[in-house]
């Protein structure tokens, strides 16, 4: 039992970003559910915790409420109030995240989740304030970030075969196109906010992949912010500098090492291009075991 707990603890705090996103979403949902259950039993008020959570965690469509709760643009994408809601989102996040992480690395996955969530939230606020048929509401859920990850994968490898319910095999782009089409058709339905957020996430995914192909990495900016916050909160103690100079091997970089590193990087890029071309032509299943392992290894370096 202790081994299981230690593994869960390790995965939650030191696992890859996909695992951490799953743990965070599930943990918030369990905490909300348990708190609501105990509070309802003790007070008899079944709406106390839902109302507080809605005020503190959900993203409001009203701009004045948003100005008073700016953090909700982030907290809403990790919050779920219903079991079916979180189950669907976590299934999409797990399977689409596994595919994306294998090809593009976990840093791009995290960036897509955060940017997709923010993009979906902003589009939701804009349209709810512009449309005369959409009233005031609030929104929670990871679906904007999940759809951003799914659509990005489909844009990057459109012809990759995927199986629906383990039975029907279709191209990845068909799955993404079908989901986006359903969102467009349901823009005025009962869950208009959710479908608007999905479209916001899909738009972010389009520009993310487009920028990546042009050599601009959005995930760099996200990790600059993360590193900045981390340095502010956990500043390392400054070490006293020793007097004198060091002439050891560690004080300089050899020319031969730099040359070797450059050559290795060029070889990695060439092989990666060959593997990706093979995937586009014949699909992921056509790769050998060695090629899959190599692709995973290179993706995690980025």
LINLINSUL-V933373 format. One record per helix or strand. SS is the DSSP state (a for helix, b for strand). FROM is the first residue (numbers start at 1). LEN is the number of residues. Records with the same first field share a line. If there is no record, write none. Layout:
SS->FROM-LEN, FROM-LEN
//
This chain:
a->2-13, 17-27, 48-9, 63-6, 72-7, 83-22, 106-25, 143-14, 172-14, 192-22, 218-16, 249-3, 255-28, 284-3, 289-13
b->59-2, 138-2, 161-4, 168-4
//
